[in-house]
């Protein structure tokens, strides 16, 4: 997610001290910087909301609080992903390991997944996920568990073969791709699938060769490279 764009000078602004013209030519107040001066608080930028693109909650919006580095999976990537997976996930056990906005996990729930687990380390984001579930699942029929937890530690403790689909979209800046693949690989069954999202440049990350995973599908959207992995053989 990009940060707040820098302020740009407007025609007529003056550099240096003195009054600065305002709209209509009226001078604004003199601003000084020194001991006791109050600096303006940076505007917190964030995605604001993401939109579910398919299933029973299609077009529903998920409010998302600001969190540094949060970068929800784009709409068109999710559309492609669920065209690959199929629009009906009835019976699937799904883990969204770095949930963030919850876009991937809620897309799976919207398409009928039987069990969905969302992991989110940021407490404010985890609270937002719970609020969004309560708002969408009014009758309480969706089997979704939301945990405020560290994804790597949680996956290392989980039972082998307990999921059919695992979404891995870790924060790009932390370089957790190989570590998250190692933690996730034992958790999928024989027909299980792992979705991995990573930077497209300078080059997509290499898959650790000893995990027994092979590439099934892949794509690119701007700065994002995404792929589906499944067991070799």
Steps between C-alpha positions, in 0.01 A plus 500: 500500500644832410548776755374855505601689183734792559354850511546682176551871464204685356531788254551819694655337810810679626810339639656635817349715774211742483131460439390245244221589258177307540212442264364839391829676574439534874812445710501204735645489849874506546630156597814475709699196604678494832473392859136443590383496138236238421584295193209372291431132535567305178184387328470124538449343161354156455289292265185612688305202374521203266220349295410131485491403132301173501269261681210570735663822629589632156543880493499518881762737638738425785611810696874482567686708762837656430803276560857567376589281204149362452450411134174316424495260206359694201151425368620372163748263664224354718275463197771303317584293807144382553455430131793261540374345822134491400215710628360233734722413795241293684672263743838670482708568813673834448776687683573869434832520682577872467142621484548879507184642341347150493432526128619149415340324797166677454504418128534132592219526754283678244545199271386249760821372662416266788763627746698822478777606737642853485824588679592862560775627728382863510236535771311784329479306174387185681223701671392639162484147359270391782279804447474429128408137564227604742364749246496256206409175678184626663357154573829356630517211253851560363770289666776760521759526775703821537813488714727784608816295451842481337453299180833314500475391862136397456569291188791320664261378773212403268417140410644366172254465213237717667430734205404476135597857412748737665538866404848643556529875449760609758620861529740549211752700706553216751612236245305215660427316176729197542428473873123514447518237225695268730243546775201457266614206284435227762151637569346422161363159408587302188266710285574820689597831342711795620455851365813717522516873433839670472674793326528472123835675486790472483390137457241270659637312798642155446305207645699292750560176306470268802135577580350273235296786348460571131362795309142459378399851387661842512434859400615857543314823570717810523751451781336176621587146394256229605493125459324182601713213626412136556678183596739360238413172334 
